[in-house]
Every structure is written in structure tokens, then in C-alpha cells.
């Protein structure tokens, strides 16, 4: 079968098309003909050699962990009802024509939802849905979303808005800011403005303008700069590191101000929660209440170009591989 493989740690050019044997489903597993493979920023970082303490992969390897497609074969002890089902799944090595997945990793795609937006929700949909539950966002909250124009940021904007919160999104450039407003943000702040924290504080409003919840999918200096905008007794989630590292937040300072900190470990949800959050995101999208923003679809053979687009941050929304 066709696949895209990382030959060695390095730039996007190390991600090359290859032919590898078809996978075979084992007991409790299914074979999926992949329609689309999800891409997330951390996959580009792993390809570059970052985060080996978290992601112990060794080249050559097929990247990716999420797909949408159709179940075409069953392993032992798998119910016949799965055959022919349209599903999303968590897999190992999604940049390929076919993938195997445990039935516990499958979510059924509603009939009214195309497999393209379904793929865009595999990781970001479940994480965004889980984050809103984890941080307890409600109608009285003021929510600051960093990286608001990315695949997950666009979902966080919509989900927080749907909960009745006042939502302020931080992004870069006119096109991304316009999208953030279109998706329901009460205000969009340009991160390239040196005085963006003051603009964000003003947009958050209230007699003591601050964010009850900060959802930081960027990390690094941007996240560190956002931390002082968190309200006393607020919640700060540092779950992303596309800047090269997670936000360097001082736990002692957070404790002093009564701020609850969440990190990447808090969004490693249990299997039952993974399926619940994924199913919720898929159902919301099928009902038209949640729109995955897909900026570009690359064919599998151009996976390296897809990684370059993700790293370049020029694409508005999500990058997906079409298989």
C-alpha cells in the first residue's frame, strides 16, 4: 500500500512516499480503508526530533494518529456490524492507504457528515470538547483563546461561544482575525501587536478585566505573556507547544493567585472519555453547530508539503491529507 514515511529526523523533506505491506487486523481490531488522515502540529515537531522523552519513535516510521474511512475487514472476535461502517479512529501510522484500529478506538461517523470534516475532528474535536468540560467553561466566564485560528482554536471559539461565554481570540493577521470573529468570538486580538495584552484585557471587559479561563494552545512566550491576564481563582490550560515549548508558568505564582493549572497530561483522556468527546464533536458537526475549518487538503504523496504548510502557519484552519 501507499504510505508516507519519515526516513530520518529532519525537515519536511524527510517525509517521503513509500510502498509498504498492508496491515492485518488482529483480534479485536478492524482494517480501515483511509479516506483522510488528520495532521497536527506536534507531528511536525516529532519529525524534527523534538519531544523524544514524550514520543519515543525511531525512523523510519509512518507518522500520524487519526483517520476517517470505511471498515473493510475484521479481525477475530469483532462483531460483523462494524463491516462497511464509516468511522474515525485513533491508529498508529495514519499517513497510509490502510490502517488497523482496535474497536475501542472507533467512533461512528453520522450519515450526514462527510469523512473530510470528520477527519479534522479526530484529535482537535475531542480535545476541544474535553477542554471545555475540564475547565468548566460556562455562561458567566470570560475566555481567552490563544492560537484561535488553528484547527483546535477555531473549535474552541465555537464551543465556548455556544456555552454563552464571552470569548476573545488571539491570532495573527487580518484573514485569521476575520475568521475568529466569524466563528463567534466577541473580539479578535492581533498577536503581532506589541501591546496585544492591553487590547485583550480591554476586550475581556468587566470592572476588573481578566480571563476566567485561558486556553493556551501556543505555549512559549505568548502563553507566558497571557498568564497575567488570568483572573484570580481562574483556570489556565497550557496544552500546546507549537512555539517550541509549553508556557513557562510558575506554579507558586498560580497557587498564590488561586489559579488552577492544567497541562498536556490533563488532556490525555481515558478511553471512555475519548469516545464520548469524539462522538459529541461529530454529532455537533453533523447538526451544523460545529464547523471544522479546513484550510487545505494535500494528497498523501505530498505529505512533506503538508508538514511545511503546517509549520509555515500560513494556512488558515486545518491541514488534512487526502488518501
C-alpha positions in Angstrom: 0.0 0.0 0.0 1.0 3.6 -0.4 2.2 5.5 2.7 4.3 8.5 3.7 7.3 7.7 5.9 9.8 9.7 7.9 13.2 8.4 6.8 15.2 10.3 9.4 14.6 13.2 11.8 14.7 16.5 9.9 12.8 19.0 7.9 9.6 18.3 5.8 11.8 16.8 3.0 12.5 13.7 5.1 8.8 12.7 4.8 8.6 10.7 1.6 6.1 8.4 -0.3 6.8 4.7 0.0 5.2 1.3 -0.6 4.8 -0.9 2.5 2.9 -4.1 3.2 -0.8 -3.9 4.1 -1.5 -4.1 7.8 -3.5 -7.1 9.0 -6.1 -6.7 11.8 -5.6 -8.8 14.9 -8.1 -9.9 17.5 -10.4 -7.1 18.4 -9.2 -4.9 15.5 -10.6 -3.8 12.2 -8.9 -2.8 8.9 -9.8 0.7 7.7 -9.6 2.0 4.1 -8.4 5.5 4.9 -10.2 8.4 3.2 -8.4 11.2 5.1 -5.6 11.4 7.7 -5.6 14.1 10.3 -2.5 16.3 10.8 -1.5 18.1 14.0 1.4 20.4 14.7 3.1 18.0 17.2 3.7 15.5 14.3 5.9 18.1 12.6 7.8 18.6 15.9 8.3 14.8 16.3 9.5 14.5 12.7 12.1 17.2 13.5 13.4 15.2 16.5 11.6 17.2 19.3 10.0 15.6 22.3 11.6 12.2 22.3 11.0 11.9 26.0 7.3 12.0 25.3 7.2 10.3 21.8 9.7 7.5 21.6 9.7 6.9 17.8 12.7 5.9 15.7 12.9 6.4 11.9 11.9 5.1 9.6 8.2 5.4 10.7 4.8 6.3 9.3 3.5 9.4 11.2 0.0 10.2 12.3 -2.6 9.0 14.7 -6.0 9.8 13.4 -8.1 8.8 10.3 -11.5 8.8 8.8 -12.6 6.0 6.5 -14.5 2.8 6.0 -14.1 -0.6 7.8 -13.2 -3.2 5.1 -12.1 -6.2 7.1 -12.5 -7.6 10.7 -10.1 -9.3 13.0 -11.1 -12.2 15.2 -13.8 -11.5 17.8 -15.1 -8.4 16.1 -18.8 -8.0 15.5 -20.0 -8.2 11.9 -21.9 -4.9 12.3 -18.6 -3.0 12.0 -18.0 -4.1 8.4 -18.7 -1.2 6.0 -19.1 1.3 8.8 -17.9 4.9 8.2 -15.7 5.7 11.2 -13.0 7.8 12.7 -10.2 6.1 14.6 -7.1 6.5 16.6 -4.3 4.5 14.9 -0.6 4.2 14.8 0.7 5.4 11.4 -2.2 7.2 9.8 -0.3 8.6 6.7 -1.2 5.5 4.7 -3.9 3.9 2.5 -4.9 1.5 5.2 -4.7 1.3 8.9 -5.7 -1.1 11.7 -7.5 0.1 14.9 -9.0 -1.5 17.9 -12.8 -1.4 18.1 -12.4 0.6 21.3 -10.6 3.4 19.2 -13.5 3.7 16.7 -16.3 6.3 16.5 -19.1 6.0 14.0 -19.4 9.0 11.7 -23.0 10.2 11.4 -24.6 9.7 8.0 -25.0 13.4 7.4 -21.3 14.2 8.0 -18.7 13.9 5.3 -15.5 12.0 6.0 -13.3 15.1 5.4 -14.6 17.2 8.4 -14.8 14.0 10.4 -11.1 13.6 10.0 -10.5 17.1 11.1 -12.2 16.4 14.3 -10.3 13.2 15.3 -7.8 14.9 17.5 -8.9 18.6 17.7 -12.6 17.8 18.2 -12.2 15.5 21.1 -9.5 17.7 22.7 -11.5 20.9 22.3 -14.7 19.3 23.7 -12.7 17.8 26.6 -11.0 21.1 27.4 -14.3 22.9 27.7 -15.5 20.2 30.2 -12.2 20.1 32.0 -12.1 23.9 32.6 -15.8 24.1 33.3 -16.5 27.0 30.8 -19.9 28.5 31.5 -22.0 31.5 30.5 -20.6 33.7 33.2 -17.0 33.1 32.0 -14.6 35.3 30.0 -12.5 33.0 27.9 -9.2 33.9 26.2 -8.1 31.5 23.3 -4.5 31.6 22.1 -3.9 30.3 18.6 -7.5 30.9 17.9 -7.3 30.5 14.1 -5.8 27.0 14.2 -7.5 23.7 13.8 -8.4 23.4 17.5 -8.6 27.1 18.3 -11.4 27.5 15.8 -13.3 24.8 17.5 -12.7 26.2 21.0 -14.0 29.6 19.8 -17.3 28.0 18.6 -17.7 25.7 21.6 -17.0 28.4 24.2 -19.4 30.8 22.4 -22.1 28.1 22.3 -21.8 27.8 26.1 -22.6 31.5 26.4 -19.1 32.7 27.5 -17.5 36.0 26.4 -14.8 34.8 24.0 -11.7 36.7 23.0 -9.4 35.1 20.4 -5.7 35.8 19.8 -4.4 35.2 16.2 -2.1 36.7 13.6 -3.1 38.8 10.6 -6.3 40.2 9.1 -7.6 37.0 7.5 -7.2 34.9 10.7 -8.7 37.7 12.8 -11.7 37.9 10.5 -12.3 34.1 10.7 -12.1 34.2 14.5 -14.8 36.9 14.6 -16.9 35.0 12.1 -16.8 31.9 14.3 -18.4 33.7 17.2 -15.6 35.5 19.1 -16.7 38.7 20.8 -13.3 40.2 19.9 -10.1 39.2 18.0 -6.7 40.4 19.0 -3.6 40.5 16.8 -0.7 38.8 18.5 1.7 40.8 16.3 0.7 44.0 18.1 3.3 44.5 20.8 0.6 45.9 23.1 -1.8 42.9 22.5 -2.2 42.1 26.2 -3.7 45.5 26.9 -6.0 45.1 23.9 -7.0 41.7 25.2 -7.6 42.9 28.7 -9.9 45.7 27.4 -11.8 43.2 25.2 -12.4 40.8 28.1 -14.4 43.6 29.8 -15.8 43.8 33.2 -14.9 46.0 36.2 -11.6 44.1 36.6 -11.0 42.8 33.1 -9.3 39.5 33.1 -9.9 36.0 31.7 -11.7 33.4 33.9 -10.3 30.8 31.5 -7.2 30.9 29.3 -6.9 28.2 26.7 -3.3 28.2 25.6 -2.6 26.1 22.5 0.6 28.0 21.6 2.9 27.9 24.6 6.3 29.7 24.8 6.4 33.5 25.3 2.9 34.1 24.1 1.5 31.8 26.8 3.7 33.4 29.4 2.5 36.8 28.4 -1.1 35.7 28.7 -0.8 34.3 32.2 -1.0 37.7 33.9 -4.4 38.2 32.1 -5.8 35.3 34.1 -8.3 36.3 36.8 -7.7 35.5 40.4 -9.1 31.9 41.0 -9.2 31.4 37.3 -8.2 28.4 35.1 -5.2 28.3 32.8 -4.7 25.4 30.4 -1.2 25.1 28.8 -1.9 22.2 26.5 0.0 23.3 23.3 3.6 23.9 22.4 3.9 24.7 18.7 6.2 27.6 19.7 8.7 25.0 20.7 7.8 24.6 24.4 5.0 24.8 26.8 4.3 28.0 28.6 6.8 28.6 31.5 4.2 29.2 34.2 5.4 29.5 37.8 3.2 27.0 39.9 3.9 29.0 43.0 2.6 32.2 41.5 -0.5 30.3 40.3 -1.1 28.9 43.8 -0.7 32.4 45.3 -3.4 33.8 43.0 -5.6 30.7 43.3 -5.3 29.8 39.6 -5.9 26.2 38.6 -3.3 25.0 36.1 -3.9 22.3 33.5 -1.2 20.8 31.3 -0.8 18.3 28.5 -1.2 15.4 30.9 -4.7 16.6 31.7 -5.9 16.1 28.1 -4.7 12.5 27.9 -8.3 11.3 28.5 -9.4 7.8 29.4 -10.7 5.6 26.6 -14.3 6.1 27.6 -13.9 9.9 27.6 -12.1 9.8 24.2 -15.1 8.1 22.6 -17.6 10.3 24.4 -15.8 13.6 23.4 -15.3 12.4 19.9 -18.9 11.3 19.5 -20.0 14.7 20.8 -17.9 16.6 18.4 -19.0 14.5 15.4 -22.7 14.9 16.4 -22.3 18.7 16.8 -20.7 18.9 13.4 -23.4 16.7 11.8 -26.0 19.0 13.3 -24.3 22.1 11.8 -23.4 23.6 15.2 -19.7 23.0 14.9 -17.7 23.8 11.8 -14.2 22.4 11.4 -12.2 24.9 9.4 -10.1 23.1 6.7 -7.6 25.3 5.1 -6.0 22.8 2.6 -6.1 19.2 1.7 -2.9 17.6 0.4 -2.6 14.2 -1.3 -0.7 11.6 0.6 2.2 11.8 -1.8 2.7 15.4 -0.8 2.7 14.8 3.0 6.0 16.7 3.2 4.4 19.8 1.7 1.5 19.4 4.1 4.0 19.5 7.0 5.7 22.5 5.5 2.3 24.3 5.4 1.5 23.4 9.0 4.9 24.7 10.1 4.6 27.8 8.0 1.4 28.8 9.7 0.1 30.4 6.5 -2.9 28.1 6.2 -6.0 29.4 7.9 -7.5 26.4 9.8 -6.7 22.7 9.4 -4.4 20.8 7.1 -5.6 17.3 6.1 -4.2 14.6 4.0 -6.4 13.1 1.3 -5.7 9.4 0.7 
